[in-house]
Amino acid sequence: MSNRRLVIAGTGSGVGKTTLTIGLMSAFKKKGYTVQGFKCGPDYIDPTYHTAVTGRASRNLDSWMLSHEMVKGIFYHGSRGADLAIIEGVMGFYDGKDPLTNSGTTAEISMITKSPVVLVVNCASMARSAAAIVKGFQCFAEGPNIVAVIANNVGSKGHFEIVKEAIQQECQIPVVGYLKRDERIEIPERHLGLVPSIERGELDTFFNQLGQLVSETIDIDRLYELAEAPIIHIEESLFQHMPKQNVRIAIAKDEAFNFYYKENLELLEAFGADIVEFSPLRGETLPEHADGLYLGGGFPEEFAADLAEQTDVMRSIKDALQKGLPTLAECGGFMYLTEAIETTDGSKHKMLGVVPGKVKMQTKLAALGYREITGLEGNFLLKGGLLAKGHEFHYSTFHPNEEIVKNAYETKGMRGVKKEGYVNGNLIAGYTHFHFGSCPEMVENWITQCKEFRDHD
Protein backbone atom coordinates (compact mmCIF):
# COMPACT_ATOMS: atom_id res chain seq x y z
CA MET A 1 0.00 0.00 0.00
CA SER A 2 1.05 3.61 -0.52
CA ASN A 3 2.21 5.62 2.47
CA ARG A 4 0.64 8.82 1.12
CA ARG A 5 -2.58 10.01 2.70
CA LEU A 6 -4.39 13.21 3.66
CA VAL A 7 -7.24 14.04 6.00
CA ILE A 8 -9.41 16.86 4.66
CA ALA A 9 -10.68 18.49 7.85
CA GLY A 10 -12.92 21.46 8.47
CA THR A 11 -13.14 24.07 11.19
CA GLY A 12 -16.85 23.20 11.32
CA SER A 13 -19.70 21.75 9.29
CA GLY A 14 -20.51 23.60 6.08
CA VAL A 15 -17.00 24.92 5.33
CA GLY A 16 -16.84 22.98 2.04
CA LYS A 17 -15.02 19.75 3.00
CA THR A 18 -17.05 17.56 0.65
CA THR A 19 -16.72 19.93 -2.30
CA LEU A 20 -12.97 20.13 -1.80
CA THR A 21 -12.56 16.41 -1.16
CA ILE A 22 -14.35 15.49 -4.39
CA GLY A 23 -12.47 18.17 -6.30
CA LEU A 24 -9.11 16.97 -4.98
CA MET A 25 -9.94 13.34 -5.75
CA SER A 26 -10.86 14.32 -9.30
CA ALA A 27 -7.73 16.49 -9.70
CA PHE A 28 -5.39 13.72 -8.49
CA LYS A 29 -7.19 11.25 -10.73
CA LYS A 30 -6.63 13.56 -13.73
CA LYS A 31 -2.91 13.42 -12.94
CA GLY A 32 -3.02 9.64 -13.27
CA TYR A 33 -2.97 8.71 -9.58
CA THR A 34 -5.05 5.87 -8.14
CA VAL A 35 -7.02 7.46 -5.30
CA GLN A 36 -8.78 5.71 -2.41
CA GLY A 37 -11.52 7.57 -0.54
CA PHE A 38 -12.55 7.29 3.10
CA LYS A 39 -15.18 9.11 5.16
CA CYS A 40 -15.08 9.68 8.91
CA GLY A 41 -18.28 8.69 10.69
CA PRO A 42 -21.43 6.77 9.70
CA ASP A 43 -22.33 8.29 6.34
CA TYR A 44 -23.64 6.57 3.20
CA ILE A 45 -23.88 9.61 0.91
CA ASP A 46 -20.37 11.13 0.79
CA PRO A 47 -18.71 7.71 0.21
CA THR A 48 -21.00 7.32 -2.81
CA TYR A 49 -19.53 10.55 -4.24
CA HIS A 50 -16.00 9.31 -3.53
CA THR A 51 -16.68 5.96 -5.21
CA ALA A 52 -18.09 7.67 -8.30
CA VAL A 53 -15.04 9.95 -8.63
CA THR A 54 -12.24 7.50 -7.80
CA GLY A 55 -13.67 4.30 -9.28
CA ARG A 56 -12.85 2.53 -5.97
CA ALA A 57 -15.32 1.71 -3.20
CA SER A 58 -15.00 4.38 -0.51
CA ARG A 59 -15.07 3.23 3.11
CA ASN A 60 -16.11 4.59 6.50
CA LEU A 61 -13.61 5.08 9.31
CA ASP A 62 -15.33 5.43 12.68
CA SER A 63 -13.39 5.39 15.93
CA TRP A 64 -16.52 5.34 18.09
CA MET A 65 -18.16 2.34 16.45
CA LEU A 66 -14.89 0.48 15.88
CA SER A 67 -11.74 -0.29 17.85
CA HIS A 68 -8.60 1.61 16.86
CA GLU A 69 -7.12 -1.64 15.55
CA MET A 70 -10.21 -2.23 13.36
CA VAL A 71 -10.00 1.36 12.02
CA LYS A 72 -6.36 0.73 11.06
CA GLY A 73 -7.32 -2.62 9.55
CA ILE A 74 -10.04 -1.09 7.38
CA PHE A 75 -7.70 1.70 6.30
CA TYR A 76 -4.92 -0.74 5.45
CA HIS A 77 -7.28 -3.12 3.65
CA GLY A 78 -8.98 -0.33 1.65
CA SER A 79 -5.78 1.47 0.66
CA ARG A 80 -4.11 -1.49 -1.03
CA GLY A 81 -3.19 -0.65 -4.62
CA ALA A 82 -3.77 3.10 -4.23
CA ASP A 83 -1.18 5.85 -4.75
CA LEU A 84 -2.94 8.17 -2.35
CA ALA A 85 -5.71 7.93 0.27
CA ILE A 86 -7.97 10.91 0.94
CA ILE A 87 -9.97 10.84 4.16
CA GLU A 88 -12.88 13.27 4.36
CA GLY A 89 -13.58 14.50 7.87
CA VAL A 90 -16.93 14.88 9.60
CA MET A 91 -18.27 18.08 11.24
CA GLY A 92 -15.50 20.22 12.76
CA PHE A 93 -12.07 18.65 13.24
CA TYR A 94 -12.53 18.20 17.00
CA ASP A 95 -16.30 17.47 17.00
CA GLY A 96 -17.39 13.97 18.00
CA LYS A 97 -19.37 11.91 20.47
CA ASP A 98 -18.16 13.74 23.56
CA PRO A 99 -17.53 17.49 24.01
CA LEU A 100 -14.76 16.73 26.53
CA THR A 101 -12.62 14.29 24.50
CA ASN A 102 -11.48 13.56 20.94
CA SER A 103 -13.47 10.29 20.89
CA GLY A 104 -14.95 9.64 17.47
CA THR A 105 -13.57 12.84 15.94
CA THR A 106 -11.78 13.47 12.67
CA ALA A 107 -8.79 14.47 14.83
CA GLU A 108 -8.78 11.01 16.44
CA ILE A 109 -8.97 9.30 13.03
CA SER A 110 -6.02 11.40 11.85
CA MET A 111 -4.00 10.23 14.86
CA ILE A 112 -4.96 6.55 14.58
CA THR A 113 -3.99 6.52 10.88
CA LYS A 114 -0.98 8.87 11.40
CA SER A 115 -2.30 11.02 8.57
CA PRO A 116 -1.22 14.55 7.62
CA VAL A 117 -4.16 16.97 7.92
CA VAL A 118 -5.25 19.70 5.51
CA LEU A 119 -7.45 22.22 7.32
CA VAL A 120 -10.23 23.82 5.25
CA VAL A 121 -11.06 27.31 6.53
CA ASN A 122 -14.04 29.38 5.43
CA CYS A 123 -12.30 32.73 4.89
CA ALA A 124 -15.37 34.73 3.86
CA SER A 125 -15.42 38.13 5.60
CA MET A 126 -12.02 37.76 7.29
CA ALA A 127 -8.34 38.36 6.66
CA ARG A 128 -5.73 38.09 9.46
CA SER A 129 -8.37 36.50 11.70
CA ALA A 130 -8.05 33.35 9.59
CA ALA A 131 -4.57 32.89 11.11
CA ALA A 132 -6.04 33.02 14.61
CA ILE A 133 -8.45 30.23 13.72
CA VAL A 134 -5.69 28.03 12.28
CA LYS A 135 -3.46 28.78 15.28
CA GLY A 136 -6.25 27.70 17.60
CA PHE A 137 -6.65 24.38 15.80
CA GLN A 138 -2.89 23.82 15.88
CA CYS A 139 -2.58 24.49 19.62
CA PHE A 140 -5.77 22.77 20.78
CA ALA A 141 -4.33 19.23 20.87
CA GLU A 142 -0.83 17.79 20.54
CA GLY A 143 -1.53 14.64 18.50
CA PRO A 144 -2.85 15.85 15.13
CA ASN A 145 -0.43 16.82 12.36
CA ILE A 146 -1.88 19.82 10.49
CA VAL A 147 0.42 20.26 7.48
CA ALA A 148 -1.45 22.72 5.24
CA VAL A 149 -4.44 25.01 4.87
CA ILE A 150 -6.88 25.52 2.01
CA ALA A 151 -8.77 28.82 2.05
CA ASN A 152 -12.37 28.43 0.95
CA ASN A 153 -14.89 31.10 -0.04
CA VAL A 154 -12.33 33.85 -0.69
CA GLY A 155 -13.60 36.88 -2.58
CA SER A 156 -10.65 37.23 -4.96
CA LYS A 157 -7.05 36.21 -5.53
CA GLY A 158 -6.00 39.37 -3.66
CA HIS A 159 -8.10 38.33 -0.66
CA PHE A 160 -6.43 34.90 -0.77
CA GLU A 161 -2.93 36.45 -0.76
CA ILE A 162 -3.73 38.43 2.42
CA VAL A 163 -5.07 35.34 4.19
CA LYS A 164 -2.12 33.27 2.99
CA GLU A 165 0.49 35.77 4.26
CA ALA A 166 -1.15 35.97 7.68
CA ILE A 167 -1.48 32.20 8.15
CA GLN A 168 2.00 31.36 6.86
CA GLN A 169 3.64 33.98 9.10
CA GLU A 170 1.73 33.08 12.28
CA CYS A 171 1.32 29.31 11.86
CA GLN A 172 4.39 28.26 9.86
CA ILE A 173 2.45 25.96 7.54
CA PRO A 174 1.74 26.43 3.82
CA VAL A 175 -1.56 27.68 2.47
CA VAL A 176 -1.65 25.54 -0.66
CA GLY A 177 -4.56 27.15 -2.46
CA TYR A 178 -8.10 28.40 -2.43
CA LEU A 179 -11.55 28.23 -3.91
CA LYS A 180 -13.49 31.40 -4.63
CA ARG A 181 -17.10 32.00 -3.74
CA ASP A 182 -18.51 30.54 -6.90
CA GLU A 183 -22.07 29.31 -7.36
CA ARG A 184 -20.96 27.00 -10.15
CA ILE A 185 -19.40 24.67 -7.60
CA GLU A 186 -22.39 24.35 -5.32
CA ILE A 187 -22.74 20.66 -4.58
CA PRO A 188 -26.35 19.45 -4.90
CA GLU A 189 -28.07 19.41 -1.51
CA ARG A 190 -27.08 16.09 0.02
CA HIS A 191 -29.94 13.72 0.68
CA LEU A 192 -30.39 9.97 0.45
CA GLY A 193 -32.45 10.23 -2.75
CA LEU A 194 -29.32 11.47 -4.56
CA VAL A 195 -27.46 8.18 -4.21
CA PRO A 196 -28.97 6.36 -7.24
CA SER A 197 -28.30 9.36 -9.51
CA ILE A 198 -24.67 9.49 -8.34
CA GLU A 199 -24.32 5.76 -8.99
CA ARG A 200 -25.84 6.17 -12.47
CA GLY A 201 -23.14 8.70 -13.32
CA GLU A 202 -25.45 11.71 -13.63
CA LEU A 203 -23.03 13.95 -11.69
CA ASP A 204 -19.85 12.87 -13.50
CA THR A 205 -19.65 16.10 -15.53
CA PHE A 206 -19.95 18.12 -12.33
CA PHE A 207 -17.17 16.07 -10.70
CA ASN A 208 -14.91 16.69 -13.71
CA GLN A 209 -15.54 20.45 -13.61
CA LEU A 210 -14.80 20.47 -9.89
CA GLY A 211 -11.50 18.67 -10.47
CA GLN A 212 -10.58 21.24 -13.12
CA LEU A 213 -11.41 24.18 -10.83
CA VAL A 214 -9.41 22.72 -7.95
CA SER A 215 -6.41 22.12 -10.23
CA GLU A 216 -6.42 25.80 -11.25
CA THR A 217 -6.17 27.32 -7.76
CA ILE A 218 -4.73 24.58 -5.50
CA ASP A 219 -1.17 23.25 -5.67
CA ILE A 220 -1.90 19.54 -6.23
CA ASP A 221 1.79 18.60 -6.54
CA ARG A 222 2.60 20.25 -3.20
CA LEU A 223 -0.25 18.37 -1.55
CA TYR A 224 1.07 15.11 -2.95
CA GLU A 225 4.45 15.86 -1.33
CA LEU A 226 2.81 16.76 1.99
CA ALA A 227 0.78 13.52 1.94
CA GLU A 228 3.81 11.36 2.73
CA ALA A 229 3.20 9.55 6.04
CA PRO A 230 4.55 6.66 8.13
CA ILE A 231 3.71 3.11 7.04
CA ILE A 232 0.85 1.64 9.07
CA HIS A 233 1.44 -1.72 10.71
CA ILE A 234 -1.55 -3.85 11.66
CA GLU A 235 -2.05 -7.02 13.59
CA GLU A 236 -3.70 -9.98 11.85
CA SER A 237 -6.43 -8.77 9.49
CA LEU A 238 -10.00 -9.98 9.84
CA PHE A 239 -10.34 -9.57 6.08
CA GLN A 240 -8.05 -12.51 5.27
CA HIS A 241 -10.25 -15.22 3.84
CA MET A 242 -11.04 -18.31 5.86
CA PRO A 243 -12.07 -21.63 4.29
CA LYS A 244 -15.38 -21.61 2.39
CA GLN A 245 -18.39 -22.57 4.53
CA ASN A 246 -20.65 -23.58 1.61
CA VAL A 247 -23.14 -20.90 2.70
CA ARG A 248 -24.91 -18.56 0.27
CA ILE A 249 -26.21 -15.25 1.63
CA ALA A 250 -28.49 -13.26 -0.68
CA ILE A 251 -28.06 -9.46 -0.62
CA ALA A 252 -30.77 -7.10 -1.91
CA LYS A 253 -28.89 -4.53 -4.01
CA ASP A 254 -30.50 -1.86 -6.20
CA GLU A 255 -31.74 1.74 -6.00
CA ALA A 256 -34.17 0.85 -3.19
CA PHE A 257 -31.67 -1.13 -1.09
CA ASN A 258 -28.09 0.07 -1.25
CA PHE A 259 -26.84 1.12 2.18
CA TYR A 260 -24.30 -1.45 3.25
CA TYR A 261 -20.98 -0.90 4.93
CA LYS A 262 -18.53 -2.41 2.45
CA GLU A 263 -16.78 -4.14 5.36
CA ASN A 264 -20.01 -5.90 6.40
CA LEU A 265 -20.13 -7.73 3.08
CA GLU A 266 -16.37 -8.33 3.05
CA LEU A 267 -16.45 -9.79 6.56
CA LEU A 268 -19.22 -12.19 5.53
CA GLU A 269 -17.01 -13.29 2.62
CA ALA A 270 -13.86 -13.41 4.76
CA PHE A 271 -15.62 -15.71 7.22
CA GLY A 272 -16.46 -18.08 4.38
CA ALA A 273 -19.88 -17.06 3.00
CA ASP A 274 -20.69 -16.60 -0.69
CA ILE A 275 -22.54 -13.35 -1.45
CA VAL A 276 -25.26 -13.41 -4.14
CA GLU A 277 -26.81 -10.06 -5.09
CA PHE A 278 -30.35 -9.67 -6.42
CA SER A 279 -32.67 -6.74 -7.17
CA PRO A 280 -36.20 -6.85 -5.69
CA LEU A 281 -36.96 -3.60 -7.56
CA ARG A 282 -36.21 -5.18 -10.94
CA GLY A 283 -38.34 -8.23 -10.26
CA GLU A 284 -35.52 -10.61 -9.30
CA THR A 285 -36.85 -13.20 -6.87
CA LEU A 286 -34.81 -14.50 -3.95
CA PRO A 287 -31.84 -16.45 -5.40
CA GLU A 288 -32.24 -20.22 -5.32
CA HIS A 289 -30.49 -22.17 -2.58
CA ALA A 290 -30.01 -19.04 -0.43
CA ASP A 291 -29.07 -20.00 3.14
CA GLY A 292 -29.38 -16.43 4.48
CA LEU A 293 -30.74 -13.02 3.49
CA TYR A 294 -29.47 -9.47 4.12
CA LEU A 295 -31.97 -6.68 3.37
CA GLY A 296 -29.99 -3.47 3.80
CA GLY A 297 -31.03 0.12 4.16
CA GLY A 298 -32.02 2.48 1.39
CA PHE A 299 -35.24 4.23 0.56
CA PRO A 300 -37.99 1.78 -0.37
CA GLU A 301 -40.44 4.66 0.16
CA GLU A 302 -39.10 6.28 -3.03
CA PHE A 303 -39.93 3.11 -4.97
CA ALA A 304 -42.84 1.84 -2.86
CA ALA A 305 -45.31 1.64 -5.76
CA ASP A 306 -42.84 -0.32 -7.92
CA LEU A 307 -41.87 -2.66 -5.08
CA ALA A 308 -45.54 -3.33 -4.31
CA GLU A 309 -46.07 -4.52 -7.90
CA GLN A 310 -43.31 -7.16 -7.62
CA THR A 311 -45.59 -9.76 -6.04
CA ASP A 312 -43.45 -12.73 -7.15
CA VAL A 313 -40.43 -11.22 -5.41
CA MET A 314 -42.38 -10.59 -2.22
CA ARG A 315 -43.81 -14.11 -2.26
CA SER A 316 -40.36 -15.68 -2.75
CA ILE A 317 -38.94 -13.78 0.25
CA LYS A 318 -42.00 -14.32 2.44
CA ASP A 319 -42.01 -18.08 1.77
CA ALA A 320 -38.32 -18.33 2.65
CA LEU A 321 -38.79 -16.34 5.87
CA GLN A 322 -41.64 -18.59 6.90
CA LYS A 323 -39.32 -21.58 6.41
CA GLY A 324 -36.81 -19.97 8.79
CA LEU A 325 -34.27 -18.35 6.45
CA PRO A 326 -31.74 -16.55 8.76
CA THR A 327 -32.36 -12.92 7.85
CA LEU A 328 -31.15 -9.48 8.91
CA ALA A 329 -33.21 -6.50 7.71
CA GLU A 330 -31.92 -2.99 8.46
CA CYS A 331 -33.92 0.23 8.16
CA GLY A 332 -35.16 0.19 4.52
CA GLY A 333 -35.11 -3.62 4.62
CA PHE A 334 -37.16 -3.56 7.83
CA MET A 335 -39.67 -1.17 6.22
CA TYR A 336 -40.01 -3.54 3.26
CA LEU A 337 -40.99 -6.38 5.60
CA THR A 338 -43.83 -4.48 7.30
CA GLU A 339 -47.46 -4.60 6.12
CA ALA A 340 -47.37 -1.26 4.31
CA ILE A 341 -45.44 1.95 3.73
CA GLU A 342 -47.51 5.13 3.93
CA THR A 343 -45.79 7.97 2.08
CA THR A 344 -45.98 11.66 3.02
CA ASP A 345 -48.79 12.26 0.50
CA GLY A 346 -50.94 9.74 2.39
CA SER A 347 -50.82 6.93 -0.19
CA LYS A 348 -50.32 3.40 1.13
CA HIS A 349 -48.30 0.68 -0.58
CA LYS A 350 -48.57 -2.94 0.44
CA MET A 351 -45.31 -4.59 1.49
CA LEU A 352 -44.50 -8.15 2.63
CA GLY A 353 -46.54 -8.17 5.83
CA VAL A 354 -44.04 -10.28 7.78
CA VAL A 355 -43.58 -7.66 10.50
CA PRO A 356 -46.96 -6.85 12.13
CA GLY A 357 -47.39 -3.12 11.63
CA LYS A 358 -46.94 -0.35 9.10
CA VAL A 359 -44.46 2.42 8.49
CA LYS A 360 -45.39 6.09 8.07
CA MET A 361 -43.06 8.51 6.32
CA GLN A 362 -42.67 12.03 7.70
CA THR A 363 -40.86 15.12 6.46
CA LYS A 364 -38.78 15.61 9.60
CA LEU A 365 -36.05 13.28 10.82
CA ALA A 366 -37.40 10.61 13.18
CA ALA A 367 -34.05 9.35 14.50
CA LEU A 368 -30.38 10.14 14.06
CA GLY A 369 -27.33 9.03 15.99
CA TYR A 370 -25.01 6.32 17.23
CA ARG A 371 -26.36 3.23 18.96
CA GLU A 372 -24.92 0.62 21.31
CA ILE A 373 -26.88 -2.56 20.65
CA THR A 374 -27.50 -5.59 22.84
CA GLY A 375 -29.60 -8.53 21.69
CA LEU A 376 -32.84 -9.51 23.40
CA GLU A 377 -34.17 -13.06 23.82
CA GLY A 378 -34.27 -14.99 20.55
CA ASN A 379 -31.72 -12.81 18.73
CA PHE A 380 -29.31 -15.36 17.22
CA LEU A 381 -26.93 -12.64 15.99
CA LEU A 382 -26.33 -11.04 19.38
CA LYS A 383 -26.60 -13.87 21.84
CA GLY A 384 -24.70 -14.36 25.06
CA GLY A 385 -24.47 -10.68 25.94
CA LEU A 386 -22.66 -9.57 22.78
CA LEU A 387 -22.52 -5.80 22.25
CA ALA A 388 -22.50 -4.29 18.76
CA LYS A 389 -22.44 -0.70 17.57
CA GLY A 390 -24.21 1.07 14.74
CA HIS A 391 -26.40 4.03 13.97
CA GLU A 392 -29.94 5.10 13.14
CA PHE A 393 -30.97 7.57 10.46
CA HIS A 394 -34.55 7.58 9.20
CA TYR A 395 -37.56 9.73 8.39
CA SER A 396 -40.22 7.12 9.10
CA THR A 397 -41.93 5.77 12.21
CA PHE A 398 -43.13 2.23 12.85
CA HIS A 399 -46.69 1.62 14.08
CA PRO A 400 -47.19 -1.95 15.34
CA ASN A 401 -50.70 -3.38 14.99
CA GLU A 402 -50.27 -5.73 17.93
CA GLU A 403 -49.88 -4.72 21.53
CA ILE A 404 -46.70 -6.69 21.91
CA VAL A 405 -44.17 -6.88 19.09
CA LYS A 406 -41.23 -9.00 20.16
CA ASN A 407 -38.26 -6.64 20.02
CA ALA A 408 -34.93 -7.80 18.62
CA TYR A 409 -32.56 -5.66 20.63
CA GLU A 410 -32.09 -2.85 23.07
CA THR A 411 -30.34 0.26 21.83
CA LYS A 412 -28.60 2.95 23.82
CA GLY A 413 -28.15 6.41 22.33
CA MET A 414 -27.93 10.02 23.46
CA ARG A 415 -31.60 10.01 24.45
CA GLY A 416 -31.41 6.92 26.59
CA VAL A 417 -32.20 3.23 26.22
CA LYS A 418 -35.07 1.82 24.15
CA LYS A 419 -36.26 -1.52 22.85
CA GLU A 420 -36.16 -1.66 19.07
CA GLY A 421 -36.70 -3.93 16.09
CA TYR A 422 -38.56 -7.20 15.67
CA VAL A 423 -37.46 -10.81 16.14
CA ASN A 424 -39.36 -13.89 15.05
CA GLY A 425 -37.41 -17.14 14.83
CA ASN A 426 -34.58 -16.55 12.37
CA LEU A 427 -35.75 -13.06 11.35
CA ILE A 428 -34.08 -10.02 12.92
CA ALA A 429 -35.32 -6.67 11.65
CA GLY A 430 -35.22 -3.05 12.82
CA TYR A 431 -34.16 0.50 12.07
CA THR A 432 -30.60 0.16 13.36
CA HIS A 433 -27.70 -0.15 10.89
CA PHE A 434 -25.04 -2.48 12.31
CA HIS A 435 -21.33 -2.25 11.66
CA PHE A 436 -20.11 -5.86 11.81
CA GLY A 437 -16.59 -4.57 12.47
CA SER A 438 -17.82 -3.59 15.95
CA CYS A 439 -18.74 -7.21 16.70
CA PRO A 440 -17.34 -9.78 14.23
CA GLU A 441 -18.93 -12.56 16.30
CA MET A 442 -22.23 -11.51 14.67
CA VAL A 443 -20.85 -12.75 11.35
CA GLU A 444 -19.85 -16.11 12.82
CA ASN A 445 -23.26 -16.47 14.48
CA TRP A 446 -25.06 -15.68 11.23
CA ILE A 447 -23.03 -18.17 9.20
CA THR A 448 -23.57 -20.86 11.87
CA GLN A 449 -27.32 -20.22 11.74
CA CYS A 450 -27.25 -20.38 7.92
CA LYS A 451 -25.50 -23.76 8.04
CA GLU A 452 -28.10 -25.11 10.46
CA PHE A 453 -30.89 -23.88 8.20
CA ARG A 454 -29.22 -25.40 5.12
CA ASP A 455 -28.69 -28.75 6.81
CA HIS A 456 -32.28 -28.99 8.08
CA ASP A 457 -34.00 -27.54 5.00
C-alpha positions, 0 to 999 in steps of 0.5 A: 500500500502507498504511504501517502494520505491526507485528511481533509478536515474542516473548522466546522460543518458547512465549510466545504469539505465535501466539495474540496474532497471530491475536487481533490480526488478528481484532480489527483485522478486527472494526474493519473494517480489511483485514489482511495476515498474514506469518510469519517463517521457513519455516512452513506452519501459522501462515500457514494460521491468518492466511489463515483469519482475514484472508481474505488469503493469508498469506506467509512472510518469510525473510531466510536463504532470500531476499535482503533485496531479495526480502524487501522485494519479497514484503512490498510485493507482499503488502501491497497493498490492506491497511490494516495488515500484521501480521508474526508472528515466529519463536522468540525475537526474536533467534533465527535461523540463527547464534548470533553474528548477527541473520541470519534472525531476526525482528529482522532482518526487522523491520529490513529492513521498517522495522517497529515491533515489539511485544514479547510477554513471558510475565509469569507469576511475575514483576513488576518483572523483566519490565522487566529483560527488556524493557530487555535486548531494547531494548539488545541491538541498535541496529536494531530499533524496539520500540514497545510491550509486551504482557504475556501470562499475567498472573494478574490485572488487578492483576498487569498494572498492576504489570508495566505500571508497571515497564516503562513507567518503566524502558523508556519504551515503552507496555504496551498490554495483556495476556492473562490465563492462561486455558485458553479461549484455548489454541490447538490443538496445532500440527501439519500435520494441522490445516491442512485443518480450518483451511482448512475453517473449523472453527476460525473460532468460536475465532478470533472468540472470540480476537479478542473477548478481545484487544479487551477487554484490549488497546488496539487503537486505540493499536496502530494508531497505533503501527503507522505506519512509513516507506514501503518502496521496492523495485527492480523487482518479480519479480512483474510479469507477463511475456508469456504463454509458452503453458505450462500447469503443473498443481498438485496442490491438496487436503488431501493436497497443500497446502504451497506458498509462495504466491510459488512459484506467483506467480513461475511465473505472473509468468514467463508460465505458466498454473497449473491446479489439480487434486485427486488426492484427489478423483479428478481426473486430471492436467489435459489439455494439461499441460506441467508438473506441481508436486506440493507437500508435504502429508501424503499419509500421512493420506490414503494409503488414499484416494489408493491407490484413485484408480487413474485419477489415478495412471495419468494422472500415471504415463503423463505422467511416462513421456512426460517431463512436466517435474515437481517433487515436494516432500516429500509429492509425492515420497512419492506418487511412491514405490512405497508409503507404510507408515504408523506402524500398519504398513499399506502403501498402494500409490502410483505406483511411479515412484521406486524405493523406499518411504516409512516413517512414524515418530512422531519427526521425521526431518528439520528445518531449512534447506537450501542446494541444488545440482543434480546431473547431470541436474537441469534446474531447477538446472543450471550451478551454480545454488544454491537455498535451502529447508527440510526438515520430515518424519516419514518416511524413504525406503528405496530398493529399488535400490543406486543411486538417481540423486540430484537434488541435494546439500543442505547443512544444520546436520548437513553435506552429503548427496545427496538426492532422485531425478532421472530425465529430466524428473522431479525429486523429493525431500524438500526444499521449495524457495523459488523466490524464492531462485533465480528462474532455476529458474522460467525453467528449468522453463518452458523445459523445459515449452516443449520438452516441449510442442513435442516431444510 
